[in-house]
Amino acid sequence: MLNYLADGLLLLGGFFAFSGSLGILRFPDFFSRLHPAGTSDTLGQLLILGGLSLRVLLDSPDAGLSVGKLIAISLLLFITTPASTHAISRVAHLAGLKPWTGEANNDGEATDE
Amino acid sequence: MNVELITALLVIGGAFLALIRAVKGPTTYDRVLAVNVFGTKTVLLLALLGYIGDRTGFLDIAVLYALINFLATIALLRFVETRRLT
């Protein structure tokens, strides 16, 4: 039963990791690209590392060190990913980059930058 | 085909898409953002490959890579903002 839970967590995390990158590639503007980069990356790493630590714990119950390292990576990324996204958006805003308010063409790209 | 391998392939695909944005990106901030996302995907891929290949030493590399990725993003942003690294 817990095996299936770990499988589901891993697949859902992989889906979020892929769709976040798809959003970064497809969104029309820098400030809109911040959204998939910040949110889906955080959720994706949480799900993938959670499922992986559950799988490691199910495979060998005495692998406490590996699970501790996985939780440490997850906590680290949980703090640093939103912090770096915020830093990038702050620097871009202070440098005078304006949010785009125009129309998109058929490819989803911004028509006038 | 087991689940860890499928997840690793999805993460590799995501890293490739972020790399396309890093090459294409109109502004410097797009490139910094894409490189940051690529680093996060690399950490995830290292953890997954450590489980698939049964090498626990990969987790230490993943911890180091997460730290270096954050520091590199902040250093790049400081360089872009002030054109100095001190």
N, CA and C atoms of all chains as a GROMACS GRO file, in nm:
protein
  597
    1MET      N    1   0.083  -0.120   0.000
    1MET     CA    2   0.000   0.000   0.000
    1MET      C    3   0.087   0.125   0.000
    2LEU      N    4   0.185   0.130   0.092
    2LEU     CA    5   0.275   0.246   0.096
    2LEU      C    6   0.361   0.253  -0.029
    3ASN      N    7   0.387   0.136  -0.091
    3ASN     CA    8   0.461   0.134  -0.217
    3ASN      C    9   0.390   0.213  -0.325
    4TYR      N   10   0.255   0.192  -0.333
    4TYR     CA   11   0.179   0.265  -0.433
    4TYR      C   12   0.177   0.414  -0.403
    5LEU      N   13   0.176   0.448  -0.272
    5LEU     CA   14   0.180   0.591  -0.235
    5LEU      C   15   0.311   0.654  -0.281
    6ALA      N   16   0.423   0.580  -0.262
    6ALA     CA   17   0.552   0.632  -0.308
    6ALA      C   18   0.555   0.647  -0.459
    7ASP      N   19   0.497   0.549  -0.532
    7ASP     CA   20   0.491   0.559  -0.678
    7ASP      C   21   0.411   0.682  -0.721
    8GLY      N   22   0.295   0.702  -0.656
    8GLY     CA   23   0.213   0.817  -0.691
    8GLY      C   24   0.283   0.948  -0.664
    9LEU      N   25   0.354   0.958  -0.550
    9LEU     CA   26   0.426   1.081  -0.517
    9LEU      C   27   0.534   1.109  -0.621
   10LEU      N   28   0.607   1.002  -0.660
   10LEU     CA   29   0.716   1.022  -0.758
   10LEU      C   30   0.661   1.067  -0.893
   11LEU      N   31   0.553   1.001  -0.939
   11LEU     CA   32   0.500   1.037  -1.071
   11LEU      C   33   0.440   1.177  -1.070
   12LEU      N   34   0.370   1.212  -0.960
   12LEU     CA   35   0.312   1.346  -0.951
   12LEU      C   36   0.422   1.452  -0.947
   13GLY      N   37   0.530   1.422  -0.875
   13GLY     CA   38   0.642   1.515  -0.870
   13GLY      C   39   0.709   1.531  -1.005
   14GLY      N   40   0.723   1.420  -1.080
   14GLY     CA   41   0.780   1.430  -1.214
   14GLY      C   42   0.691   1.511  -1.306
   15PHE      N   43   0.559   1.493  -1.293
   15PHE     CA   44   0.466   1.573  -1.374
   15PHE      C   45   0.481   1.721  -1.343
   16PHE      N   46   0.491   1.755  -1.213
   16PHE     CA   47   0.504   1.896  -1.178
   16PHE      C   48   0.636   1.953  -1.226
   17ALA      N   49   0.745   1.873  -1.216
   17ALA     CA   50   0.875   1.922  -1.260
   17ALA      C   51   0.873   1.949  -1.410
   18PHE      N   52   0.810   1.858  -1.488
   18PHE     CA   53   0.806   1.877  -1.632
   18PHE      C   54   0.716   1.993  -1.670
   19SER      N   55   0.597   2.003  -1.608
   19SER     CA   56   0.504   2.108  -1.648
   19SER      C   57   0.555   2.246  -1.608
   20GLY      N   58   0.631   2.253  -1.496
   20GLY     CA   59   0.690   2.382  -1.460
   20GLY      C   60   0.788   2.430  -1.564
   21SER      N   61   0.871   2.338  -1.614
   21SER     CA   62   0.967   2.378  -1.718
   21SER      C   63   0.896   2.414  -1.847
   22LEU      N   64   0.786   2.342  -1.876
   22LEU     CA   65   0.707   2.376  -1.995
   22LEU      C   66   0.651   2.517  -1.983
   23GLY      N   67   0.609   2.553  -1.861
   23GLY     CA   68   0.561   2.689  -1.839
   23GLY      C   69   0.670   2.792  -1.859
   24ILE      N   70   0.791   2.760  -1.812
   24ILE     CA   71   0.901   2.855  -1.830
   24ILE      C   72   0.930   2.873  -1.978
   25LEU      N   73   0.917   2.766  -2.056
   25LEU     CA   74   0.944   2.779  -2.199
   25LEU      C   75   0.832   2.852  -2.271
   26ARG      N   76   0.707   2.834  -2.228
   26ARG     CA   77   0.595   2.879  -2.311
   26ARG      C   78   0.535   3.012  -2.268
   27PHE      N   79   0.557   3.056  -2.143
   27PHE     CA   80   0.490   3.177  -2.098
   27PHE      C   81   0.548   3.299  -2.169
   28PRO      N   82   0.467   3.405  -2.190
   28PRO     CA   83   0.510   3.509  -2.282
   28PRO      C   84   0.606   3.612  -2.224
   29ASP      N   85   0.619   3.624  -2.092
   29ASP     CA   86   0.682   3.742  -2.034
   29ASP      C   87   0.769   3.698  -1.918
   30PHE      N   88   0.869   3.778  -1.883
   30PHE     CA   89   0.958   3.738  -1.774
   30PHE      C   90   0.883   3.726  -1.642
   31PHE      N   91   0.798   3.824  -1.611
   31PHE     CA   92   0.730   3.820  -1.480
   31PHE      C   93   0.627   3.709  -1.473
   32SER      N   94   0.572   3.667  -1.588
   32SER     CA   95   0.483   3.552  -1.584
   32SER      C   96   0.561   3.422  -1.578
   33ARG      N   97   0.685   3.423  -1.626
   33ARG     CA   98   0.767   3.301  -1.618
   33ARG      C   99   0.814   3.274  -1.476
   34LEU      N  100   0.811   3.377  -1.390
   34LEU     CA  101   0.850   3.356  -1.250
   34LEU      C  102   0.755   3.260  -1.180
   35HIS      N  103   0.629   3.261  -1.223
   35HIS     CA  104   0.529   3.182  -1.151
   35HIS      C  105   0.552   3.030  -1.162
   36PRO      N  106   0.564   2.972  -1.284
   36PRO     CA  107   0.596   2.829  -1.288
   36PRO      C  108   0.731   2.796  -1.228
   37ALA      N  109   0.828   2.888  -1.241
   37ALA     CA  110   0.961   2.859  -1.186
   37ALA      C  111   0.956   2.848  -1.035
   38GLY      N  112   0.881   2.940  -0.971
   38GLY     CA  113   0.882   2.939  -0.825
   38GLY      C  114   0.794   2.830  -0.766
   39THR      N  115   0.669   2.820  -0.812
   39THR     CA  116   0.574   2.734  -0.743
   39THR      C  117   0.590   2.587  -0.779
   40SER      N  118   0.590   2.556  -0.910
   40SER     CA  119   0.588   2.414  -0.944
   40SER      C  120   0.722   2.348  -0.914
   41ASP      N  121   0.832   2.426  -0.914
   41ASP     CA  122   0.960   2.367  -0.876
   41ASP      C  123   0.960   2.327  -0.729
   42THR      N  124   0.906   2.416  -0.644
   42THR     CA  125   0.901   2.387  -0.501
   42THR      C  126   0.816   2.264  -0.473
   43LEU      N  127   0.697   2.260  -0.534
   43LEU     CA  128   0.607   2.146  -0.511
   43LEU      C  129   0.666   2.018  -0.571
   44GLY      N  130   0.727   2.029  -0.690
   44GLY     CA  131   0.782   1.911  -0.755
   44GLY      C  132   0.895   1.849  -0.675
   45GLN      N  133   0.986   1.932  -0.623
   45GLN     CA  134   1.097   1.874  -0.545
   45GLN      C  135   1.046   1.815  -0.414
   46LEU      N  136   0.942   1.879  -0.355
   46LEU     CA  137   0.886   1.824  -0.230
   46LEU      C  138   0.826   1.686  -0.255
   47LEU      N  139   0.751   1.670  -0.366
   47LEU     CA  140   0.686   1.541  -0.394
   47LEU      C  141   0.789   1.435  -0.431
   48ILE      N  142   0.887   1.472  -0.517
   48ILE     CA  143   0.984   1.372  -0.562
   48ILE      C  144   1.071   1.325  -0.445
   49LEU      N  145   1.122   1.419  -0.366
   49LEU     CA  146   1.210   1.378  -0.256
   49LEU      C  147   1.131   1.308  -0.145
   50GLY      N  148   1.002   1.347  -0.125
   50GLY     CA  149   0.920   1.276  -0.029
   50GLY      C  150   0.893   1.133  -0.071
   51GLY      N  151   0.858   1.114  -0.198
   51GLY     CA  152   0.836   0.979  -0.248
   51GLY      C  153   0.962   0.895  -0.246
   52LEU      N  154   1.076   0.958  -0.275
   52LEU     CA  155   1.203   0.885  -0.275
   52LEU      C  156   1.243   0.843  -0.134
   53SER      N  157   1.221   0.932  -0.035
   53SER     CA  158   1.257   0.895   0.102
   53SER      C  159   1.163   0.786   0.154
   54LEU      N  160   1.036   0.791   0.114
   54LEU     CA  161   0.943   0.683   0.152
   54LEU      C  162   0.986   0.551   0.091
   55ARG      N  163   1.032   0.555  -0.036
   55ARG     CA  164   1.077   0.434  -0.104
   55ARG      C  165   1.203   0.377  -0.039
   56VAL      N  166   1.297   0.467  -0.004
   56VAL     CA  167   1.420   0.422   0.063
   56VAL      C  168   1.387   0.358   0.198
   57LEU      N  169   1.294   0.420   0.270
   57LEU     CA  170   1.256   0.369   0.402
   57LEU      C  171   1.186   0.234   0.390
   58LEU      N  172   1.109   0.213   0.281
   58LEU     CA  173   1.041   0.085   0.263
   58LEU      C  174   1.140  -0.024   0.221
   59ASP      N  175   1.242   0.014   0.141
   59ASP     CA  176   1.338  -0.086   0.095
   59ASP      C  177   1.424  -0.139   0.209
   60SER      N  178   1.479  -0.047   0.288
   60SER     CA  179   1.563  -0.090   0.401
   60SER      C  180   1.535   0.002   0.519
   61PRO      N  181   1.470  -0.050   0.625
   61PRO     CA  182   1.426   0.037   0.735
   61PRO      C  183   1.540   0.098   0.816
   62ASP      N  184   1.666   0.050   0.797
   62ASP     CA  185   1.775   0.107   0.876
   62ASP      C  186   1.854   0.211   0.798
   63ALA      N  187   1.795   0.263   0.689
   63ALA     CA  188   1.865   0.364   0.608
   63ALA      C  189   1.828   0.504   0.656
   64GLY      N  190   1.846   0.529   0.786
   64GLY     CA  191   1.807   0.658   0.841
   64GLY      C  192   1.892   0.772   0.790
   65LEU      N  193   2.020   0.744   0.760
   65LEU     CA  194   2.109   0.851   0.716
   65LEU      C  195   2.069   0.905   0.580
   66SER      N  196   2.033   0.813   0.488
   66SER     CA  197   1.992   0.857   0.354
   66SER      C  198   1.864   0.938   0.361
   67VAL      N  199   1.769   0.891   0.446
   67VAL     CA  200   1.643   0.965   0.459
   67VAL      C  201   1.668   1.104   0.518
   68GLY      N  202   1.761   1.111   0.615
   68GLY     CA  203   1.795   1.241   0.673
   68GLY      C  204   1.855   1.334   0.570
   69LYS      N  205   1.943   1.279   0.483
   69LYS     CA  206   2.001   1.364   0.379
   69LYS      C  207   1.895   1.411   0.280
   70LEU      N  208   1.801   1.320   0.245
   70LEU     CA  209   1.694   1.359   0.152
   70LEU      C  210   1.608   1.469   0.211
   71ILE      N  211   1.576   1.457   0.342
   71ILE     CA  212   1.495   1.561   0.407
   71ILE      C  213   1.574   1.692   0.413
   72ALA      N  214   1.707   1.682   0.434
   72ALA     CA  215   1.789   1.804   0.438
   72ALA      C  216   1.789   1.873   0.302
   73ILE      N  217   1.802   1.795   0.193
   73ILE     CA  218   1.797   1.855   0.058
   73ILE      C  219   1.662   1.921   0.036
   74SER      N  220   1.554   1.852   0.078
   74SER     CA  221   1.420   1.905   0.055
   74SER      C  222   1.399   2.036   0.130
   75LEU      N  223   1.443   2.041   0.256
   75LEU     CA  224   1.429   2.165   0.334
   75LEU      C  225   1.510   2.278   0.272
   76LEU      N  226   1.632   2.244   0.228
   76LEU     CA  227   1.720   2.344   0.167
   76LEU      C  228   1.657   2.404   0.042
   77LEU      N  229   1.606   2.315  -0.047
   77LEU     CA  230   1.544   2.364  -0.170
   77LEU      C  231   1.415   2.438  -0.139
   78PHE      N  232   1.344   2.394  -0.034
   78PHE     CA  233   1.218   2.460   0.002
   78PHE      C  234   1.242   2.604   0.045
   79ILE      N  235   1.360   2.632   0.102
   79ILE     CA  236   1.390   2.770   0.140
   79ILE      C  237   1.454   2.846   0.024
   80THR      N  238   1.549   2.782  -0.049
   80THR     CA  239   1.630   2.860  -0.143
   80THR      C  240   1.558   2.887  -0.274
   81THR      N  241   1.468   2.798  -0.321
   81THR     CA  242   1.404   2.823  -0.451
   81THR      C  243   1.314   2.947  -0.449
   82PRO      N  244   1.223   2.963  -0.349
   82PRO     CA  245   1.148   3.088  -0.346
   82PRO      C  246   1.234   3.210  -0.319
   83ALA      N  247   1.342   3.193  -0.240
   83ALA     CA  248   1.427   3.306  -0.211
   83ALA      C  249   1.499   3.355  -0.336
   84SER      N  250   1.550   3.261  -0.418
   84SER     CA  251   1.622   3.305  -0.538
   84SER      C  252   1.525   3.360  -0.642
   85THR      N  253   1.403   3.303  -0.650
   85THR     CA  254   1.304   3.359  -0.742
   85THR      C  255   1.268   3.502  -0.703
   86HIS      N  256   1.252   3.523  -0.572
   86HIS     CA  257   1.222   3.658  -0.524
   86HIS      C  258   1.337   3.752  -0.554
   87ALA      N  259   1.461   3.705  -0.538
   87ALA     CA  260   1.576   3.791  -0.564
   87ALA      C  261   1.584   3.830  -0.711
   88ILE      N  262   1.556   3.731  -0.801
   88ILE     CA  263   1.560   3.761  -0.944
   88ILE      C  264   1.454   3.864  -0.981
   89SER      N  265   1.331   3.845  -0.928
   89SER     CA  266   1.224   3.939  -0.962
   89SER      C  267   1.253   4.077  -0.906
   90ARG      N  268   1.315   4.083  -0.788
   90ARG     CA  269   1.347   4.213  -0.727
   90ARG      C  270   1.452   4.288  -0.809
   91VAL      N  271   1.556   4.213  -0.852
   91VAL     CA  272   1.660   4.278  -0.932
   91VAL      C  273   1.604   4.326  -1.065
   92ALA      N  274   1.518   4.243  -1.128
   92ALA     CA  275   1.460   4.282  -1.256
   92ALA      C  276   1.371   4.404  -1.240
   93HIS      N  277   1.295   4.410  -1.131
   93HIS     CA  278   1.208   4.525  -1.109
   93HIS      C  279   1.289   4.651  -1.082
   94LEU      N  280   1.396   4.637  -1.004
   94LEU     CA  281   1.478   4.754  -0.973
   94LEU      C  282   1.553   4.802  -1.096
   95ALA      N  283   1.582   4.709  -1.190
   95ALA     CA  284   1.653   4.750  -1.312
   95ALA      C  285   1.558   4.814  -1.412
   96GLY      N  286   1.428   4.819  -1.382
   96GLY     CA  287   1.336   4.891  -1.468
   96GLY      C  288   1.266   4.807  -1.572
   97LEU      N  289   1.265   4.674  -1.556
   97LEU     CA  290   1.193   4.588  -1.649
   97LEU      C  291   1.044   4.600  -1.622
   98LYS      N  292   0.968   4.632  -1.729
   98LYS     CA  293   0.824   4.655  -1.710
   98LYS      C  294   0.746   4.526  -1.738
   99PRO      N  295   0.642   4.497  -1.660
   99PRO     CA  296   0.556   4.382  -1.692
   99PRO      C  297   0.484   4.405  -1.824
  100TRP      N  298   0.469   4.295  -1.899
  100TRP     CA  299   0.413   4.305  -2.034
  100TRP      C  300   0.262   4.300  -2.026
  101THR      N  301   0.194   4.393  -2.096
  101THR     CA  302   0.049   4.400  -2.088
  101THR      C  303  -0.017   4.388  -2.224
  102GLY      N  304   0.059   4.348  -2.329
  102GLY     CA  305   0.003   4.345  -2.464
  102GLY      C  306  -0.067   4.215  -2.495
  103GLU      N  307  -0.084   4.188  -2.624
  103GLU     CA  308  -0.149   4.067  -2.670
  103GLU      C  309  -0.044   3.966  -2.713
  104ALA      N  310  -0.080   3.838  -2.704
  104ALA     CA  311   0.010   3.733  -2.752
  104ALA      C  312  -0.029   3.694  -2.894
  105ASN      N  313   0.070   3.653  -2.974
  105ASN     CA  314   0.037   3.601  -3.106
  105ASN      C  315   0.005   3.453  -3.095
  106ASN      N  316  -0.006   3.384  -3.207
  106ASN     CA  317  -0.052   3.245  -3.204
  106ASN      C  318   0.049   3.151  -3.141
  107ASP      N  319   0.178   3.189  -3.140
  107ASP     CA  320   0.279   3.102  -3.078
  107ASP      C  321   0.290   3.124  -2.928
  108GLY      N  322   0.210   3.216  -2.873
  108GLY     CA  323   0.219   3.243  -2.731
  108GLY      C  324   0.331   3.337  -2.694
  109GLU      N  325   0.401   3.393  -2.793
  109GLU     CA  326   0.510   3.484  -2.764
  109GLU      C  327   0.456   3.627  -2.755
  110ALA      N  328   0.526   3.710  -2.682
  110ALA     CA  329   0.488   3.850  -2.672
  110ALA      C  330   0.514   3.920  -2.804
  111THR      N  331   0.417   4.002  -2.847
  111THR     CA  332   0.431   4.064  -2.977
  111THR      C  333   0.518   4.189  -2.969
  112ASP      N  334   0.502   4.271  -2.864
  112ASP     CA  335   0.589   4.388  -2.850
  112ASP      C  336   0.652   4.385  -2.712
  113GLU      N  337   0.783   4.375  -2.711
  113GLU     CA  338   0.854   4.362  -2.582
  113GLU      C  339   0.877   4.500  -2.521
  114MET      N  340   0.946  -0.121  -1.697
  114MET     CA  341   1.000   0.014  -1.671
  114MET      C  342   0.952   0.062  -1.534
  115ASN      N  343   1.045   0.087  -1.445
  115ASN     CA  344   1.000   0.121  -1.310
  115ASN      C  345   0.978   0.272  -1.296
  116VAL      N  346   0.916   0.305  -1.181
  116VAL     CA  347   0.864   0.441  -1.165
  116VAL      C  348   0.977   0.542  -1.151
  117GLU      N  349   1.086   0.503  -1.085
  117GLU     CA  350   1.195   0.599  -1.064
  117GLU      C  351   1.256   0.641  -1.197
  118LEU      N  352   1.264   0.544  -1.292
  118LEU     CA  353   1.322   0.576  -1.422
  118LEU      C  354   1.232   0.672  -1.500
  119ILE      N  355   1.098   0.651  -1.490
  119ILE     CA  356   1.005   0.741  -1.559
  119ILE      C  357   1.017   0.882  -1.501
  120THR      N  358   1.025   0.890  -1.366
  120THR     CA  359   1.039   1.022  -1.304
  120THR      C  360   1.169   1.089  -1.345
  121ALA      N  361   1.278   1.009  -1.353
  121ALA     CA  362   1.407   1.066  -1.396
  121ALA      C  363   1.399   1.117  -1.539
  122LEU      N  364   1.327   1.044  -1.626
  122LEU     CA  365   1.314   1.090  -1.764
  122LEU      C  366   1.232   1.219  -1.772
  123LEU      N  367   1.126   1.229  -1.688
  123LEU     CA  368   1.048   1.353  -1.684
  123LEU      C  369   1.133   1.470  -1.638
  124VAL      N  370   1.219   1.444  -1.536
  124VAL     CA  371   1.304   1.552  -1.486
  124VAL      C  372   1.406   1.593  -1.591
  125ILE      N  373   1.458   1.495  -1.667
  125ILE     CA  374   1.554   1.528  -1.773
  125ILE      C  375   1.485   1.612  -1.882
  126GLY      N  376   1.361   1.575  -1.916
  126GLY     CA  377   1.287   1.653  -2.014
  126GLY      C  378   1.263   1.796  -1.967
  127GLY      N  379   1.230   1.811  -1.839
  127GLY     CA  380   1.211   1.946  -1.784
  127GLY      C  381   1.338   2.026  -1.786
  128ALA      N  382   1.451   1.963  -1.754
  128ALA     CA  383   1.579   2.032  -1.757
  128ALA      C  384   1.612   2.076  -1.898
  129PHE      N  385   1.578   1.993  -1.998
  129PHE     CA  386   1.605   2.030  -2.137
  129PHE      C  387   1.523   2.152  -2.178
  130LEU      N  388   1.394   2.155  -2.136
  130LEU     CA  389   1.309   2.270  -2.170
  130LEU      C  390   1.363   2.398  -2.106
  131ALA      N  391   1.409   2.387  -1.979
  131ALA     CA  392   1.466   2.505  -1.913
  131ALA      C  393   1.593   2.550  -1.984
  132LEU      N  394   1.668   2.454  -2.038
  132LEU     CA  395   1.791   2.489  -2.109
  132LEU      C  396   1.759   2.564  -2.238
  133ILE      N  397   1.648   2.524  -2.306
  133ILE     CA  398   1.608   2.597  -2.427
  133ILE      C  399   1.577   2.742  -2.393
  134ARG      N  400   1.507   2.763  -2.280
  134ARG     CA  401   1.476   2.900  -2.239
  134ARG      C  402   1.604   2.976  -2.204
  135ALA      N  403   1.701   2.907  -2.144
  135ALA     CA  404   1.827   2.974  -2.109
  135ALA      C  405   1.902   3.017  -2.234
  136VAL      N  406   1.891   2.940  -2.343
  136VAL     CA  407   1.958   2.979  -2.466
  136VAL      C  408   1.881   3.091  -2.535
  137LYS      N  409   1.745   3.080  -2.536
  137LYS     CA  410   1.662   3.172  -2.612
  137LYS      C  411   1.642   3.306  -2.543
  138GLY      N  412   1.632   3.302  -2.408
  138GLY     CA  413   1.575   3.408  -2.327
  138GLY      C  414   1.606   3.550  -2.369
  139PRO      N  415   1.506   3.636  -2.384
  139PRO     CA  416   1.533   3.771  -2.435
  139PRO      C  417   1.616   3.855  -2.338
  140THR      N  418   1.588   3.846  -2.209
  140THR     CA  419   1.661   3.927  -2.114
  140THR      C  420   1.757   3.840  -2.033
  141THR      N  421   1.848   3.907  -1.961
  141THR     CA  422   1.943   3.834  -1.877
  141THR      C  423   1.872   3.763  -1.763
  142TYR      N  424   1.764   3.824  -1.713
  142TYR     CA  425   1.693   3.767  -1.598
  142TYR      C  426   1.625   3.635  -1.635
  143ASP      N  427   1.579   3.626  -1.760
  143ASP     CA  428   1.524   3.498  -1.807
  143ASP      C  429   1.630   3.389  -1.801
  144ARG      N  430   1.750   3.423  -1.843
  144ARG     CA  431   1.858   3.323  -1.843
  144ARG      C  432   1.895   3.282  -1.702
  145VAL      N  433   1.901   3.380  -1.609
  145VAL     CA  434   1.935   3.347  -1.470
  145VAL      C  435   1.828   3.257  -1.410
  146LEU      N  436   1.700   3.289  -1.439
  146LEU     CA  437   1.589   3.208  -1.389
  146LEU      C  438   1.596   3.066  -1.443
  147ALA      N  439   1.624   3.053  -1.574
  147ALA     CA  440   1.628   2.920  -1.635
  147ALA      C  441   1.746   2.839  -1.580
  148VAL      N  442   1.860   2.904  -1.557
  148VAL     CA  443   1.975   2.832  -1.502
  148VAL      C  444   1.947   2.787  -1.359
  149ASN      N  445   1.875   2.871  -1.283
  149ASN     CA  446   1.837   2.834  -1.146
  149ASN      C  447   1.746   2.711  -1.147
  150VAL      N  448   1.647   2.710  -1.237
  150VAL     CA  449   1.557   2.595  -1.248
  150VAL      C  450   1.634   2.471  -1.292
  151PHE      N  451   1.729   2.489  -1.385
  151PHE     CA  452   1.811   2.377  -1.431
  151PHE      C  453   1.891   2.317  -1.315
  152GLY      N  454   1.942   2.403  -1.226
  152GLY     CA  455   2.016   2.351  -1.111
  152GLY      C  456   1.928   2.271  -1.017
  153THR      N  457   1.804   2.319  -0.995
  153THR     CA  458   1.711   2.243  -0.910
  153THR      C  459   1.682   2.106  -0.970
  154LYS      N  460   1.662   2.104  -1.104
  154LYS     CA  461   1.637   1.975  -1.172
  154LYS      C  462   1.758   1.883  -1.160
  155THR      N  463   1.878   1.941  -1.162
  155THR     CA  464   1.998   1.858  -1.148
  155THR      C  465   2.005   1.793  -1.011
  156VAL      N  466   1.967   1.869  -0.907
  156VAL     CA  467   1.967   1.812  -0.772
  156VAL      C  468   1.870   1.695  -0.763
  157LEU      N  469   1.749   1.714  -0.821
  157LEU     CA  470   1.650   1.605  -0.820
  157LEU      C  471   1.701   1.484  -0.896
  158LEU      N  472   1.767   1.510  -1.011
  158LEU     CA  473   1.817   1.399  -1.093
  158LEU      C  474   1.929   1.324  -1.019
  159LEU      N  475   2.012   1.398  -0.945
  159LEU     CA  476   2.118   1.333  -0.869
  159LEU      C  477   2.060   1.241  -0.762
  160ALA      N  478   1.955   1.289  -0.691
  160ALA     CA  479   1.894   1.206  -0.588
  160ALA      C  480   1.830   1.081  -0.650
  161LEU      N  481   1.761   1.100  -0.765
  161LEU     CA  482   1.697   0.985  -0.830
  161LEU      C  483   1.799   0.884  -0.881
  162LEU      N  484   1.909   0.934  -0.942
  162LEU     CA  485   2.010   0.843  -0.994
  162LEU      C  486   2.082   0.771  -0.881
  163GLY      N  487   2.098   0.839  -0.767
  163GLY     CA  488   2.158   0.771  -0.652
  163GLY      C  489   2.073   0.656  -0.604
  164TYR      N  490   1.939   0.672  -0.614
  164TYR     CA  491   1.853   0.560  -0.575
  164TYR      C  492   1.855   0.450  -0.681
  165ILE      N  493   1.851   0.487  -0.809
  165ILE     CA  494   1.845   0.386  -0.916
  165ILE      C  495   1.973   0.304  -0.920
  166GLY      N  496   2.089   0.373  -0.911
  166GLY     CA  497   2.215   0.301  -0.917
  166GLY      C  498   2.263   0.250  -0.783
  167ASP      N  499   2.184   0.271  -0.675
  167ASP     CA  500   2.217   0.227  -0.540
  167ASP      C  501   2.350   0.285  -0.493
  168ARG      N  502   2.369   0.414  -0.513
  168ARG     CA  503   2.488   0.483  -0.466
  168ARG      C  504   2.446   0.594  -0.371
  169THR      N  505   2.469   0.574  -0.241
  169THR     CA  506   2.425   0.675  -0.145
  169THR      C  507   2.514   0.797  -0.147
  170GLY      N  508   2.635   0.787  -0.204
  170GLY     CA  509   2.724   0.903  -0.210
  170GLY      C  510   2.672   1.015  -0.295
  171PHE      N  511   2.578   0.984  -0.389
  171PHE     CA  512   2.522   1.089  -0.474
  171PHE      C  513   2.444   1.191  -0.393
  172LEU      N  514   2.391   1.150  -0.276
  172LEU     CA  515   2.311   1.243  -0.196
  172LEU      C  516   2.397   1.356  -0.142
  173ASP      N  517   2.524   1.326  -0.106
  173ASP     CA  518   2.613   1.432  -0.058
  173ASP      C  519   2.640   1.533  -0.169
  174ILE      N  520   2.660   1.481  -0.293
  174ILE     CA  521   2.680   1.572  -0.407
  174ILE      C  522   2.556   1.657  -0.428
  175ALA      N  523   2.437   1.598  -0.407
  175ALA     CA  524   2.313   1.673  -0.427
  175ALA      C  525   2.301   1.786  -0.326
  176VAL      N  526   2.338   1.760  -0.199
  176VAL     CA  527   2.334   1.867  -0.097
  176VAL      C  528   2.427   1.980  -0.138
  177LEU      N  529   2.550   1.946  -0.179
  177LEU     CA  530   2.647   2.048  -0.220
  177LEU      C  531   2.597   2.126  -0.340
  178TYR      N  532   2.535   2.055  -0.436
  178TYR     CA  533   2.489   2.121  -0.557
  178TYR      C  534   2.377   2.219  -0.526
  179ALA      N  535   2.289   2.183  -0.432
  179ALA     CA  536   2.181   2.275  -0.395
  179ALA      C  537   2.238   2.403  -0.334
  180LEU      N  538   2.338   2.388  -0.247
  180LEU     CA  539   2.398   2.507  -0.186
  180LEU      C  540   2.468   2.594  -0.290
  181ILE      N  541   2.547   2.530  -0.379
  181ILE     CA  542   2.623   2.606  -0.477
  181ILE      C  543   2.530   2.674  -0.577
  182ASN      N  544   2.418   2.608  -0.608
  182ASN     CA  545   2.321   2.665  -0.702
  182ASN      C  546   2.264   2.795  -0.648
  183PHE      N  547   2.227   2.795  -0.520
  183PHE     CA  548   2.172   2.918  -0.460
  183PHE      C  549   2.276   3.029  -0.458
  184LEU      N  550   2.399   2.994  -0.415
  184LEU     CA  551   2.504   3.096  -0.408
  184LEU      C  552   2.536   3.151  -0.547
  185ALA      N  553   2.537   3.063  -0.649
  185ALA     CA  554   2.569   3.109  -0.784
  185ALA      C  555   2.462   3.203  -0.835
  186THR      N  556   2.333   3.174  -0.804
  186THR     CA  557   2.226   3.264  -0.848
  186THR      C  558   2.241   3.401  -0.785
  187ILE      N  559   2.268   3.403  -0.653
  187ILE     CA  560   2.282   3.533  -0.585
  187ILE      C  561   2.403   3.609  -0.638
  188ALA      N  562   2.515   3.538  -0.663
  188ALA     CA  563   2.635   3.605  -0.713
  188ALA      C  564   2.612   3.660  -0.854
  189LEU      N  565   2.543   3.582  -0.939
  189LEU     CA  566   2.512   3.630  -1.074
  189LEU      C  567   2.425   3.754  -1.070
  190LEU      N  568   2.324   3.752  -0.982
  190LEU     CA  569   2.234   3.867  -0.973
  190LEU      C  570   2.309   3.990  -0.924
  191ARG      N  571   2.399   3.970  -0.827
  191ARG     CA  572   2.475   4.085  -0.776
  191ARG      C  573   2.564   4.141  -0.885
  192PHE      N  574   2.622   4.050  -0.967
  192PHE     CA  575   2.706   4.097  -1.077
  192PHE      C  576   2.625   4.172  -1.181
  193VAL      N  577   2.504   4.122  -1.213
  193VAL     CA  578   2.420   4.190  -1.312
  193VAL      C  579   2.377   4.326  -1.260
  194GLU      N  580   2.348   4.334  -1.128
  194GLU     CA  581   2.294   4.459  -1.074
  194GLU      C  582   2.401   4.566  -1.064
  195THR      N  583   2.520   4.530  -1.014
  195THR     CA  584   2.619   4.633  -0.982
  195THR      C  585   2.744   4.626  -1.068
  196ARG      N  586   2.757   4.520  -1.153
  196ARG     CA  587   2.876   4.501  -1.235
  196ARG      C  588   3.002   4.486  -1.151
  197ARG      N  589   2.986   4.452  -1.024
  197ARG     CA  590   3.100   4.423  -0.938
  197ARG      C  591   3.068   4.295  -0.861
  198LEU      N  592   3.170   4.224  -0.816
  198LEU     CA  593   3.146   4.104  -0.738
  198LEU      C  594   3.181   4.120  -0.592
  199THR      N  595   3.226   4.238  -0.552
  199THR     CA  596   3.263   4.257  -0.411
  199THR      C  597   3.149   4.322  -0.334
   0.00000   0.00000   0.00000
